[in-house]
Amino acid sequence: MIFSVYLIISHTKKNYLSYVGYTNNLKKRILLHNLSKGAKFTKGKSWKLIYIRNYSSKSIAMKEEYKLKKNYKLRKSIKEKYIKKINAL
């Protein structure tokens, strides 16, 4: 089974919010976030998937999710690349 670590982003009036998670069914998980049935933090917002990495085991995915959640510089870098890409369109 494949486990995915993902970063989703939502645009509010003031800034961009990001959320990091892991799952074994990415399409379903993103759908749940957008239906306000995902994590409490993601409720009531529209989310876009901007980063994904796949792992062969749940334990590795959980470790990598934790690292990404705590590594604010990497998260900021990923968000900035996405924002630049959007603004270039």
N, C-alpha and C positions, 0 to 999 in steps of 0.2 A: 504494500500500500504506500502511496505517495502522500507526504504531508507538505503543505505549503505555508510559508511565512509570508505575510502580505502587509502592505502599507496602503491605507486608503486615505483620501483627503476630501475635505468638505470646505466650501467657500462660504464664509459669512460676510456680513457687511464690512466688518473691520479687518478680518484676516483669514488665513487658512488654518484649519484644524486638521490634525492627523491622528490616525489610530493604527496601531500595530496588533496583529493577531496571527493565529495559526489555525489550520483546518485540514481535514482530509477531503473536503468537498467545497472547493473555492466558489463555484457558481452559486451554490445554495447559501453559503455564508454571506456573500456580498448581497444577495437578494434579501436575506434576513435583516442585514444592517439597514438597507434602504426601505424596508417595510416596518422599521422601528421595532423589530423583534430580535435584534442582535444585542450587543452589550449596552448597558445603561447609558454610557457616554455617547453612543452613536444615535440614540433615538431622536427622531424629529429632524434629521438632517439628510441631505442628499450626498451620497458618497461615490467617489470614483477611485478605481484601483489604479495605483501608479507604480507599484513595486511588487515583485513576486520572486521567491526563491523556493525551489523544491528540494525536499530531503527524503531519504529512504526510511527514516524511522521517526517515530513520534518524539522520542527523548531528544534527539538531535534538533528537531524542529523547535521544541520547547526551549532548548538552550539558546538557539539562534534568535528566537522571538524575544527572549529576555534581553539578550545583548542589544538588539535593535531598539527595544523600548528604552533602554538606559543610555544608548549612544545618541545624544541629542544632536551632536555635530553631523553624524551620518544622516539622521532623519531630516535635518535642516537642509543638507546638501541635496538629498533626493527631492524634497519639496521645491527647492529653488530651481532645480533642473526642470521640473514639471511646470512651474509657473512661467519660466522663461519660454518654454515650448508653447504654452497656451498664449502668451502675449505676442509671440511671433506670428501667430495665425491671423 
